[in-house]
Amino acid sequence: MAGPGLEFEYEIADLEEKIASLERTTDRTAEIESAIRSLRLARATKLKETYSSLDPWQTVQVARHKNRPYTRDYLNLAFDEFVELHGDKHFGDDRAMLSGFAKLDRFKVMVIGHQKGRTYKERAACHFGCAHPEGYRKAMVKMRMAEKYKLPIICFIDTPGAYPGIGAEERGQAQVIAESMFLMSRLKTPIICVVIGEGGSGGALGIGVGDRVAVMQHAYYSVISPEGCAGILWKSHEHAPKAAAALRFTSDHLKRLGIVDDVLEEPLGGAHRDHHQMATRMKSYLSRQLAQLESIGVEDLVNERYEKYRRMGVFLEQAAELAGEETQPV
Protein backbone atom coordinates (compact mmCIF):
# COMPACT_ATOMS: atom_id res chain seq x y z
CA MET A 1 0.00 0.00 0.00
CA ALA A 2 3.00 2.32 0.32
CA GLY A 3 3.81 4.88 -2.30
CA PRO A 4 6.43 7.49 -3.09
CA GLY A 5 6.15 11.11 -2.04
CA LEU A 6 7.72 11.44 1.42
CA GLU A 7 11.04 13.21 1.16
CA PHE A 8 12.60 11.39 4.12
CA GLU A 9 11.82 7.98 2.58
CA TYR A 10 14.07 8.22 -0.47
CA GLU A 11 16.53 5.61 0.81
CA ILE A 12 13.67 3.27 1.71
CA ALA A 13 12.11 3.76 -1.73
CA ASP A 14 15.44 2.93 -3.35
CA LEU A 15 15.69 -0.33 -1.39
CA GLU A 16 12.10 -1.22 -2.29
CA GLU A 17 12.79 -0.61 -5.98
CA LYS A 18 15.82 -2.91 -5.86
CA ILE A 19 13.77 -5.62 -4.12
CA ALA A 20 10.97 -5.30 -6.68
CA SER A 21 13.47 -5.47 -9.55
CA LEU A 22 15.01 -8.69 -8.22
CA GLU A 23 11.60 -10.23 -7.52
CA ARG A 24 10.62 -9.67 -11.15
CA THR A 25 13.57 -11.85 -12.23
CA THR A 26 12.31 -15.04 -13.84
CA ASP A 27 15.44 -17.07 -13.07
CA ARG A 28 15.57 -16.89 -9.25
CA THR A 29 18.94 -18.35 -8.37
CA ALA A 30 20.19 -18.91 -4.81
CA GLU A 31 22.35 -15.81 -5.16
CA ILE A 32 19.35 -13.66 -6.10
CA GLU A 33 17.29 -15.08 -3.22
CA SER A 34 20.10 -14.23 -0.83
CA ALA A 35 20.31 -10.69 -2.22
CA ILE A 36 16.53 -10.26 -1.77
CA ARG A 37 16.72 -11.41 1.87
CA SER A 38 19.59 -8.99 2.55
CA LEU A 39 17.72 -6.10 0.95
CA ARG A 40 14.54 -6.89 2.90
CA LEU A 41 16.52 -6.92 6.13
CA ALA A 42 18.13 -3.59 5.22
CA ARG A 43 14.71 -2.17 4.38
CA ALA A 44 13.21 -3.28 7.71
CA THR A 45 16.18 -1.83 9.60
CA LYS A 46 15.90 1.47 7.75
CA LEU A 47 12.14 1.65 8.32
CA LYS A 48 12.55 1.05 12.03
CA GLU A 49 15.33 3.61 12.28
CA THR A 50 13.39 6.23 10.31
CA TYR A 51 9.97 5.82 11.89
CA SER A 52 11.26 5.64 15.46
CA SER A 53 12.67 9.15 15.17
CA LEU A 54 10.17 11.15 13.12
CA ASP A 55 10.07 14.85 13.91
CA PRO A 56 6.64 16.58 14.18
CA TRP A 57 6.62 17.82 10.59
CA GLN A 58 7.49 14.37 9.26
CA THR A 59 4.62 13.00 11.37
CA VAL A 60 2.28 15.45 9.63
CA GLN A 61 3.51 14.19 6.26
CA VAL A 62 2.82 10.58 7.26
CA ALA A 63 -0.63 11.52 8.62
CA ARG A 64 -1.43 13.04 5.21
CA HIS A 65 -0.01 10.19 3.13
CA LYS A 66 -2.22 9.55 0.11
CA ASN A 67 -2.31 5.78 0.80
CA ARG A 68 -3.11 6.05 4.51
CA PRO A 69 -6.27 4.08 5.44
CA TYR A 70 -9.39 6.25 5.69
CA THR A 71 -12.69 5.72 7.51
CA ARG A 72 -14.19 3.69 4.66
CA ASP A 73 -11.10 1.44 4.57
CA TYR A 74 -11.59 0.55 8.24
CA LEU A 75 -15.28 -0.05 7.63
CA ASN A 76 -14.40 -2.51 4.86
CA LEU A 77 -11.59 -4.28 6.72
CA ALA A 78 -12.45 -4.17 10.45
CA PHE A 79 -16.25 -4.24 10.51
CA ASP A 80 -18.53 -7.09 9.49
CA GLU A 81 -21.37 -4.96 8.15
CA PHE A 82 -22.01 -1.31 7.32
CA VAL A 83 -25.24 0.41 6.28
CA GLU A 84 -24.65 4.04 5.35
CA LEU A 85 -27.09 6.73 6.46
CA HIS A 86 -27.31 10.00 4.53
CA GLY A 87 -28.44 13.58 5.06
CA ASP A 88 -28.96 16.00 7.93
CA LYS A 89 -32.76 16.45 7.44
CA HIS A 90 -32.11 20.15 7.03
CA PHE A 91 -29.91 21.08 4.06
CA GLY A 92 -28.16 18.18 2.33
CA ASP A 93 -25.74 15.27 2.50
CA ASP A 94 -22.09 16.08 3.18
CA ARG A 95 -19.80 13.40 1.73
CA ALA A 96 -16.93 14.55 3.95
CA MET A 97 -18.81 13.06 6.91
CA LEU A 98 -19.59 9.34 6.72
CA SER A 99 -22.19 7.80 9.04
CA GLY A 100 -24.14 4.60 9.43
CA PHE A 101 -24.92 1.39 11.30
CA ALA A 102 -22.13 -1.16 11.58
CA LYS A 103 -21.27 -4.40 13.35
CA LEU A 104 -17.98 -5.11 15.09
CA ASP A 105 -17.75 -8.67 16.40
CA ARG A 106 -20.74 -8.99 18.77
CA PHE A 107 -21.32 -5.22 19.00
CA LYS A 108 -23.82 -3.25 16.95
CA VAL A 109 -22.55 0.33 16.69
CA MET A 110 -23.01 3.68 14.99
CA VAL A 111 -19.93 4.79 13.05
CA ILE A 112 -19.28 8.44 12.21
CA GLY A 113 -16.10 9.59 10.53
CA HIS A 114 -14.41 12.00 8.17
CA GLN A 115 -13.78 10.76 4.64
CA LYS A 116 -11.21 12.24 2.22
CA GLY A 117 -11.44 10.06 -0.87
CA ARG A 118 -8.70 8.40 -2.96
CA THR A 119 -8.93 9.93 -6.43
CA TYR A 120 -9.00 13.64 -7.09
CA LYS A 121 -12.67 13.38 -8.09
CA GLU A 122 -13.52 11.67 -4.78
CA ARG A 123 -11.41 14.15 -2.79
CA ALA A 124 -13.14 17.11 -4.43
CA ALA A 125 -16.56 15.59 -3.68
CA CYS A 126 -15.50 15.07 -0.05
CA HIS A 127 -13.98 18.57 0.17
CA PHE A 128 -10.66 16.90 1.08
CA GLY A 129 -12.13 15.76 4.40
CA CYS A 130 -13.34 19.23 5.44
CA ALA A 131 -16.96 18.91 6.57
CA HIS A 132 -19.64 21.58 6.12
CA PRO A 133 -22.26 22.39 8.79
CA GLU A 134 -24.60 19.82 7.26
CA GLY A 135 -21.93 17.18 7.90
CA TYR A 136 -21.92 17.91 11.62
CA ARG A 137 -25.71 18.15 11.69
CA LYS A 138 -25.84 14.75 9.99
CA ALA A 139 -23.48 13.42 12.67
CA MET A 140 -25.70 14.80 15.45
CA VAL A 141 -28.84 13.25 13.95
CA LYS A 142 -27.14 9.85 13.85
CA MET A 143 -25.74 10.27 17.38
CA ARG A 144 -29.22 10.92 18.75
CA MET A 145 -30.44 7.85 16.88
CA ALA A 146 -27.63 5.80 18.44
CA GLU A 147 -28.60 7.03 21.90
CA LYS A 148 -32.25 6.16 21.26
CA TYR A 149 -31.40 2.58 20.28
CA LYS A 150 -28.62 2.21 22.87
CA LEU A 151 -25.86 1.79 20.29
CA PRO A 152 -22.24 2.72 21.11
CA ILE A 153 -20.75 5.40 18.86
CA ILE A 154 -17.36 5.12 17.13
CA CYS A 155 -15.88 8.28 15.60
CA PHE A 156 -12.96 8.27 13.17
CA ILE A 157 -11.28 11.68 13.01
CA ASP A 158 -9.30 12.60 9.90
CA THR A 159 -9.56 16.22 8.79
CA PRO A 160 -7.32 19.27 8.41
CA GLY A 161 -10.25 21.31 9.75
CA ALA A 162 -13.87 22.19 9.10
CA TYR A 163 -14.64 23.68 5.68
CA PRO A 164 -13.68 27.39 5.77
CA GLY A 165 -15.85 28.70 2.91
CA ILE A 166 -18.35 31.56 3.06
CA GLY A 167 -21.32 29.25 2.52
CA ALA A 168 -20.28 27.10 5.47
CA GLU A 169 -19.97 30.17 7.69
CA GLU A 170 -23.37 31.45 6.54
CA ARG A 171 -24.91 28.11 7.53
CA GLY A 172 -23.43 28.28 11.05
CA GLN A 173 -20.16 26.34 10.97
CA ALA A 174 -18.85 27.46 14.38
CA GLN A 175 -22.24 27.14 16.09
CA VAL A 176 -22.90 23.64 14.80
CA ILE A 177 -19.46 22.40 15.93
CA ALA A 178 -20.16 23.78 19.40
CA GLU A 179 -23.58 22.11 19.41
CA SER A 180 -22.05 18.80 18.39
CA MET A 181 -19.46 18.94 21.17
CA PHE A 182 -22.17 19.83 23.70
CA LEU A 183 -24.37 16.98 22.50
CA MET A 184 -21.54 14.45 22.72
CA SER A 185 -20.74 15.52 26.26
CA ARG A 186 -24.26 14.50 27.36
CA LEU A 187 -25.09 11.47 25.21
CA LYS A 188 -26.14 8.48 27.29
CA THR A 189 -24.27 5.90 25.27
CA PRO A 190 -20.57 4.92 25.05
CA ILE A 191 -18.43 6.98 22.66
CA ILE A 192 -14.99 6.03 21.31
CA CYS A 193 -13.02 8.52 19.20
CA VAL A 194 -9.90 7.63 17.22
CA VAL A 195 -7.69 10.10 15.35
CA ILE A 196 -6.63 8.06 12.32
CA GLY A 197 -4.76 10.75 10.38
CA GLU A 198 -5.16 14.48 10.69
CA GLY A 199 -6.92 15.89 13.73
CA GLY A 200 -7.09 19.56 12.88
CA SER A 201 -8.89 22.38 14.68
CA GLY A 202 -12.62 22.49 15.45
CA GLY A 203 -13.31 20.19 12.54
CA ALA A 204 -11.78 17.37 14.57
CA LEU A 205 -13.25 18.45 17.91
CA GLY A 206 -16.73 18.44 16.38
CA ILE A 207 -16.78 14.63 16.63
CA GLY A 208 -13.99 14.30 19.20
CA VAL A 209 -15.71 14.23 22.60
CA GLY A 210 -15.69 10.65 23.90
CA ASP A 211 -15.29 8.28 26.82
CA ARG A 212 -12.15 6.93 25.17
CA VAL A 213 -10.03 9.04 22.83
CA ALA A 214 -7.16 7.37 21.01
CA VAL A 215 -4.67 8.55 18.42
CA MET A 216 -2.71 6.47 15.96
CA GLN A 217 1.05 6.49 16.40
CA HIS A 218 1.81 8.65 13.35
CA ALA A 219 -1.27 10.88 13.45
CA TYR A 220 -1.59 14.35 14.95
CA TYR A 221 -4.29 16.15 16.95
CA SER A 222 -4.08 19.92 17.20
CA VAL A 223 -5.98 23.14 17.80
CA ILE A 224 -4.76 24.34 14.39
CA SER A 225 -2.89 22.99 11.37
CA PRO A 226 0.86 23.72 11.17
CA GLU A 227 0.31 25.90 8.10
CA GLY A 228 -2.45 27.85 9.84
CA CYS A 229 -0.29 28.41 12.91
CA ALA A 230 2.67 29.49 10.78
CA GLY A 231 0.48 31.91 8.84
CA ILE A 232 -0.69 33.58 12.05
CA LEU A 233 2.61 33.69 13.94
CA TRP A 234 5.18 34.07 11.16
CA LYS A 235 2.97 35.30 8.30
CA SER A 236 4.20 32.51 6.03
CA HIS A 237 3.39 28.83 5.51
CA GLU A 238 7.11 28.22 4.97
CA HIS A 239 7.45 28.08 8.76
CA ALA A 240 5.05 25.12 9.07
CA PRO A 241 7.81 22.74 10.31
CA LYS A 242 8.65 25.22 13.08
CA ALA A 243 4.98 25.51 14.00
CA ALA A 244 4.63 21.71 14.04
CA ALA A 245 7.44 21.44 16.58
CA ALA A 246 5.91 24.17 18.77
CA LEU A 247 2.35 22.78 18.80
CA ARG A 248 3.21 19.54 20.67
CA PHE A 249 0.57 17.57 18.78
CA THR A 250 2.19 14.19 18.13
CA SER A 251 1.01 11.00 19.84
CA ASP A 252 3.73 10.98 22.50
CA HIS A 253 2.95 14.59 23.50
CA LEU A 254 -0.81 13.96 23.50
CA LYS A 255 -0.50 10.92 25.73
CA ARG A 256 1.88 12.63 28.14
CA LEU A 257 -0.37 15.70 28.42
CA GLY A 258 -3.48 13.61 29.04
CA ILE A 259 -5.31 14.71 25.89
CA VAL A 260 -5.72 11.14 24.66
CA ASP A 261 -6.18 7.90 26.56
CA ASP A 262 -4.36 5.53 24.22
CA VAL A 263 -1.88 5.46 21.34
CA LEU A 264 -2.43 2.79 18.66
CA GLU A 265 0.85 1.40 17.39
CA GLU A 266 1.10 1.33 13.61
CA PRO A 267 2.75 -1.35 11.43
CA LEU A 268 6.43 -0.87 10.66
CA GLY A 269 6.72 2.07 8.28
CA GLY A 270 3.25 3.46 8.99
CA ALA A 271 -0.36 2.36 8.46
CA HIS A 272 -0.15 3.24 4.75
CA ARG A 273 2.16 0.23 4.25
CA ASP A 274 -0.22 -2.39 5.66
CA HIS A 275 -3.94 -1.61 5.79
CA HIS A 276 -4.93 -5.10 6.90
CA GLN A 277 -2.59 -5.23 9.87
CA MET A 278 -3.67 -1.78 11.01
CA ALA A 279 -7.33 -2.71 10.64
CA THR A 280 -6.75 -5.82 12.75
CA ARG A 281 -5.18 -3.71 15.50
CA MET A 282 -8.00 -1.18 15.25
CA LYS A 283 -10.64 -3.90 15.55
CA SER A 284 -8.93 -5.42 18.59
CA TYR A 285 -8.69 -2.02 20.31
CA LEU A 286 -12.31 -1.06 19.62
CA SER A 287 -13.66 -4.44 20.74
CA ARG A 288 -11.68 -4.27 23.97
CA GLN A 289 -12.86 -0.75 24.78
CA LEU A 290 -16.49 -1.50 23.93
CA ALA A 291 -16.41 -4.48 26.30
CA GLN A 292 -15.08 -2.25 29.09
CA LEU A 293 -17.55 0.57 28.50
CA GLU A 294 -20.64 -1.63 28.37
CA SER A 295 -20.08 -2.57 32.02
CA ILE A 296 -20.35 1.07 33.15
CA GLY A 297 -23.76 2.47 34.05
CA VAL A 298 -25.12 5.23 31.84
CA GLU A 299 -25.11 7.94 34.51
CA ASP A 300 -21.60 7.01 35.62
CA LEU A 301 -20.49 7.03 31.99
CA VAL A 302 -21.69 10.61 31.43
CA ASN A 303 -20.24 11.80 34.75
CA GLU A 304 -16.85 10.24 34.03
CA ARG A 305 -16.85 11.80 30.56
CA TYR A 306 -17.51 15.21 32.10
CA GLU A 307 -14.73 14.81 34.67
CA LYS A 308 -12.34 13.58 32.00
CA TYR A 309 -12.56 16.85 30.10
CA ARG A 310 -12.60 18.98 33.24
CA ARG A 311 -9.18 17.55 34.14
CA MET A 312 -7.59 18.69 30.87
CA GLY A 313 -5.48 21.80 31.21
CA VAL A 314 -5.02 21.55 35.00
CA PHE A 315 -1.26 21.22 34.50
CA LEU A 316 -1.16 24.84 33.27
CA GLU A 317 -2.56 26.12 36.56
CA GLN A 318 -0.23 23.87 38.53
CA ALA A 319 2.75 25.14 36.55
CA ALA A 320 1.76 28.74 37.22
CA GLU A 321 1.37 28.07 40.95
CA LEU A 322 4.77 26.42 41.12
CA ALA A 323 6.26 29.46 39.45
CA GLY A 324 4.65 31.71 42.05
CA GLU A 325 2.31 33.36 39.55
CA GLU A 326 -1.33 34.17 40.17
CA THR A 327 -3.58 32.11 37.91
CA GLN A 328 -6.19 33.94 35.91
CA PRO A 329 -9.33 32.47 34.39
CA VAL A 330 -9.16 32.15 30.63
C-alpha positions as CSV (number, residue, x, y, z in Angstrom):
1,M,0.0,0.0,0.0
2,A,3.0,2.3,0.3
3,G,3.8,4.9,-2.3
4,P,6.4,7.5,-3.1
5,G,6.2,11.1,-2.0
6,L,7.7,11.4,1.4
7,E,11.0,13.2,1.2
8,F,12.6,11.4,4.1
9,E,11.8,8.0,2.6
10,Y,14.1,8.2,-0.5
11,E,16.5,5.6,0.8
12,I,13.7,3.3,1.7
13,A,12.1,3.8,-1.7
14,D,15.4,2.9,-3.4
15,L,15.7,-0.3,-1.4
16,E,12.1,-1.2,-2.3
17,E,12.8,-0.6,-6.0
18,K,15.8,-2.9,-5.9
19,I,13.8,-5.6,-4.1
20,A,11.0,-5.3,-6.7
21,S,13.5,-5.5,-9.5
22,L,15.0,-8.7,-8.2
23,E,11.6,-10.2,-7.5
24,R,10.6,-9.7,-11.2
25,T,13.6,-11.8,-12.2
26,T,12.3,-15.0,-13.8
27,D,15.4,-17.1,-13.1
28,R,15.6,-16.9,-9.3
29,T,18.9,-18.4,-8.4
30,A,20.2,-18.9,-4.8
31,E,22.3,-15.8,-5.2
32,I,19.3,-13.7,-6.1
33,E,17.3,-15.1,-3.2
34,S,20.1,-14.2,-0.8
35,A,20.3,-10.7,-2.2
36,I,16.5,-10.3,-1.8
37,R,16.7,-11.4,1.9
38,S,19.6,-9.0,2.5
39,L,17.7,-6.1,1.0
40,R,14.5,-6.9,2.9
41,L,16.5,-6.9,6.1
42,A,18.1,-3.6,5.2
43,R,14.7,-2.2,4.4
44,A,13.2,-3.3,7.7
45,T,16.2,-1.8,9.6
46,K,15.9,1.5,7.8
47,L,12.1,1.6,8.3
48,K,12.5,1.0,12.0
49,E,15.3,3.6,12.3
50,T,13.4,6.2,10.3
51,Y,10.0,5.8,11.9
52,S,11.3,5.6,15.5
53,S,12.7,9.1,15.2
54,L,10.2,11.1,13.1
55,D,10.1,14.8,13.9
56,P,6.6,16.6,14.2
57,W,6.6,17.8,10.6
58,Q,7.5,14.4,9.3
59,T,4.6,13.0,11.4
60,V,2.3,15.4,9.6
61,Q,3.5,14.2,6.3
62,V,2.8,10.6,7.3
63,A,-0.6,11.5,8.6
64,R,-1.4,13.0,5.2
65,H,0.0,10.2,3.1
66,K,-2.2,9.5,0.1
67,N,-2.3,5.8,0.8
68,R,-3.1,6.0,4.5
69,P,-6.3,4.1,5.4
70,Y,-9.4,6.2,5.7
71,T,-12.7,5.7,7.5
72,R,-14.2,3.7,4.7
73,D,-11.1,1.4,4.6
74,Y,-11.6,0.6,8.2
75,L,-15.3,-0.1,7.6
76,N,-14.4,-2.5,4.9
77,L,-11.6,-4.3,6.7
78,A,-12.4,-4.2,10.4
79,F,-16.3,-4.2,10.5
80,D,-18.5,-7.1,9.5
81,E,-21.4,-5.0,8.1
82,F,-22.0,-1.3,7.3
83,V,-25.2,0.4,6.3
84,E,-24.6,4.0,5.3
85,L,-27.1,6.7,6.5
86,H,-27.3,10.0,4.5
87,G,-28.4,13.6,5.1
88,D,-29.0,16.0,7.9
89,K,-32.8,16.4,7.4
90,H,-32.1,20.2,7.0
91,F,-29.9,21.1,4.1
92,G,-28.2,18.2,2.3
93,D,-25.7,15.3,2.5
94,D,-22.1,16.1,3.2
95,R,-19.8,13.4,1.7
96,A,-16.9,14.6,3.9
97,M,-18.8,13.1,6.9
98,L,-19.6,9.3,6.7
99,S,-22.2,7.8,9.0
100,G,-24.1,4.6,9.4
101,F,-24.9,1.4,11.3
102,A,-22.1,-1.2,11.6
103,K,-21.3,-4.4,13.3
104,L,-18.0,-5.1,15.1
105,D,-17.8,-8.7,16.4
106,R,-20.7,-9.0,18.8
107,F,-21.3,-5.2,19.0
108,K,-23.8,-3.2,16.9
109,V,-22.5,0.3,16.7
110,M,-23.0,3.7,15.0
111,V,-19.9,4.8,13.0
112,I,-19.3,8.4,12.2
113,G,-16.1,9.6,10.5
114,H,-14.4,12.0,8.2
115,Q,-13.8,10.8,4.6
116,K,-11.2,12.2,2.2
117,G,-11.4,10.1,-0.9
118,R,-8.7,8.4,-3.0
119,T,-8.9,9.9,-6.4
120,Y,-9.0,13.6,-7.1
121,K,-12.7,13.4,-8.1
122,E,-13.5,11.7,-4.8
123,R,-11.4,14.1,-2.8
124,A,-13.1,17.1,-4.4
125,A,-16.6,15.6,-3.7
126,C,-15.5,15.1,-0.1
127,H,-14.0,18.6,0.2
128,F,-10.7,16.9,1.1
129,G,-12.1,15.8,4.4
130,C,-13.3,19.2,5.4
131,A,-17.0,18.9,6.6
132,H,-19.6,21.6,6.1
133,P,-22.3,22.4,8.8
134,E,-24.6,19.8,7.3
135,G,-21.9,17.2,7.9
136,Y,-21.9,17.9,11.6
137,R,-25.7,18.2,11.7
138,K,-25.8,14.8,10.0
139,A,-23.5,13.4,12.7
140,M,-25.7,14.8,15.4
141,V,-28.8,13.3,14.0
142,K,-27.1,9.9,13.9
143,M,-25.7,10.3,17.4
144,R,-29.2,10.9,18.7
145,M,-30.4,7.8,16.9
146,A,-27.6,5.8,18.4
147,E,-28.6,7.0,21.9
148,K,-32.2,6.2,21.3
149,Y,-31.4,2.6,20.3
150,K,-28.6,2.2,22.9
151,L,-25.9,1.8,20.3
152,P,-22.2,2.7,21.1
153,I,-20.7,5.4,18.9
154,I,-17.4,5.1,17.1
155,C,-15.9,8.3,15.6
156,F,-13.0,8.3,13.2
157,I,-11.3,11.7,13.0
158,D,-9.3,12.6,9.9
159,T,-9.6,16.2,8.8
160,P,-7.3,19.3,8.4
161,G,-10.2,21.3,9.7
162,A,-13.9,22.2,9.1
163,Y,-14.6,23.7,5.7
164,P,-13.7,27.4,5.8
165,G,-15.9,28.7,2.9
166,I,-18.4,31.6,3.1
167,G,-21.3,29.3,2.5
168,A,-20.3,27.1,5.5
169,E,-20.0,30.2,7.7
170,E,-23.4,31.4,6.5
171,R,-24.9,28.1,7.5
172,G,-23.4,28.3,11.0
173,Q,-20.2,26.3,11.0
174,A,-18.9,27.5,14.4
175,Q,-22.2,27.1,16.1
176,V,-22.9,23.6,14.8
177,I,-19.5,22.4,15.9
178,A,-20.2,23.8,19.4
179,E,-23.6,22.1,19.4
180,S,-22.1,18.8,18.4
181,M,-19.5,18.9,21.2
182,F,-22.2,19.8,23.7
183,L,-24.4,17.0,22.5
184,M,-21.5,14.5,22.7
185,S,-20.7,15.5,26.3
186,R,-24.3,14.5,27.4
187,L,-25.1,11.5,25.2
188,K,-26.1,8.5,27.3
189,T,-24.3,5.9,25.3
190,P,-20.6,4.9,25.1
191,I,-18.4,7.0,22.7
192,I,-15.0,6.0,21.3
193,C,-13.0,8.5,19.2
194,V,-9.9,7.6,17.2
195,V,-7.7,10.1,15.4
196,I,-6.6,8.1,12.3
197,G,-4.8,10.8,10.4
198,E,-5.2,14.5,10.7
199,G,-6.9,15.9,13.7
200,G,-7.1,19.6,12.9
201,S,-8.9,22.4,14.7
202,G,-12.6,22.5,15.4
203,G,-13.3,20.2,12.5
204,A,-11.8,17.4,14.6
205,L,-13.2,18.4,17.9
206,G,-16.7,18.4,16.4
207,I,-16.8,14.6,16.6
208,G,-14.0,14.3,19.2
209,V,-15.7,14.2,22.6
210,G,-15.7,10.7,23.9
211,D,-15.3,8.3,26.8
212,R,-12.2,6.9,25.2
213,V,-10.0,9.0,22.8
214,A,-7.2,7.4,21.0
215,V,-4.7,8.5,18.4
216,M,-2.7,6.5,16.0
217,Q,1.0,6.5,16.4
218,H,1.8,8.7,13.4
219,A,-1.3,10.9,13.4
220,Y,-1.6,14.3,14.9
221,Y,-4.3,16.1,16.9
222,S,-4.1,19.9,17.2
223,V,-6.0,23.1,17.8
224,I,-4.8,24.3,14.4
225,S,-2.9,23.0,11.4
226,P,0.9,23.7,11.2
227,E,0.3,25.9,8.1
228,G,-2.4,27.9,9.8
229,C,-0.3,28.4,12.9
230,A,2.7,29.5,10.8
231,G,0.5,31.9,8.8
232,I,-0.7,33.6,12.0
233,L,2.6,33.7,13.9
234,W,5.2,34.1,11.2
235,K,3.0,35.3,8.3
236,S,4.2,32.5,6.0
237,H,3.4,28.8,5.5
238,E,7.1,28.2,5.0
239,H,7.5,28.1,8.8
240,A,5.0,25.1,9.1
241,P,7.8,22.7,10.3
242,K,8.7,25.2,13.1
243,A,5.0,25.5,14.0
244,A,4.6,21.7,14.0
245,A,7.4,21.4,16.6
246,A,5.9,24.2,18.8
247,L,2.4,22.8,18.8
248,R,3.2,19.5,20.7
249,F,0.6,17.6,18.8
250,T,2.2,14.2,18.1
251,S,1.0,11.0,19.8
252,D,3.7,11.0,22.5
253,H,2.9,14.6,23.5
254,L,-0.8,14.0,23.5
255,K,-0.5,10.9,25.7
256,R,1.9,12.6,28.1
257,L,-0.4,15.7,28.4
258,G,-3.5,13.6,29.0
259,I,-5.3,14.7,25.9
260,V,-5.7,11.1,24.7
261,D,-6.2,7.9,26.6
262,D,-4.4,5.5,24.2
263,V,-1.9,5.5,21.3
264,L,-2.4,2.8,18.7
265,E,0.9,1.4,17.4
266,E,1.1,1.3,13.6
267,P,2.7,-1.3,11.4
268,L,6.4,-0.9,10.7
269,G,6.7,2.1,8.3
270,G,3.2,3.5,9.0
271,A,-0.4,2.4,8.5
272,H,-0.2,3.2,4.7
273,R,2.2,0.2,4.2
274,D,-0.2,-2.4,5.7
275,H,-3.9,-1.6,5.8
276,H,-4.9,-5.1,6.9
277,Q,-2.6,-5.2,9.9
278,M,-3.7,-1.8,11.0
279,A,-7.3,-2.7,10.6
280,T,-6.8,-5.8,12.8
281,R,-5.2,-3.7,15.5
282,M,-8.0,-1.2,15.2
283,K,-10.6,-3.9,15.6
284,S,-8.9,-5.4,18.6
285,Y,-8.7,-2.0,20.3
286,L,-12.3,-1.1,19.6
287,S,-13.7,-4.4,20.7
288,R,-11.7,-4.3,24.0
289,Q,-12.9,-0.7,24.8
290,L,-16.5,-1.5,23.9
291,A,-16.4,-4.5,26.3
292,Q,-15.1,-2.3,29.1
293,L,-17.5,0.6,28.5
294,E,-20.6,-1.6,28.4
295,S,-20.1,-2.6,32.0
296,I,-20.3,1.1,33.2
297,G,-23.8,2.5,34.0
298,V,-25.1,5.2,31.8
299,E,-25.1,7.9,34.5
300,D,-21.6,7.0,35.6
301,L,-20.5,7.0,32.0
302,V,-21.7,10.6,31.4
303,N,-20.2,11.8,34.8
304,E,-16.9,10.2,34.0
305,R,-16.8,11.8,30.6
306,Y,-17.5,15.2,32.1
307,E,-14.7,14.8,34.7
308,K,-12.3,13.6,32.0
309,Y,-12.6,16.9,30.1
310,R,-12.6,19.0,33.2
311,R,-9.2,17.6,34.1
312,M,-7.6,18.7,30.9
313,G,-5.5,21.8,31.2
314,V,-5.0,21.5,35.0
315,F,-1.3,21.2,34.5
316,L,-1.2,24.8,33.3
317,E,-2.6,26.1,36.6
318,Q,-0.2,23.9,38.5
319,A,2.8,25.1,36.6
320,A,1.8,28.7,37.2
321,E,1.4,28.1,40.9
322,L,4.8,26.4,41.1
323,A,6.3,29.5,39.4
324,G,4.6,31.7,42.0
325,E,2.3,33.4,39.5
326,E,-1.3,34.2,40.2
327,T,-3.6,32.1,37.9
328,Q,-6.2,33.9,35.9
329,P,-9.3,32.5,34.4
330,V,-9.2,32.1,30.6
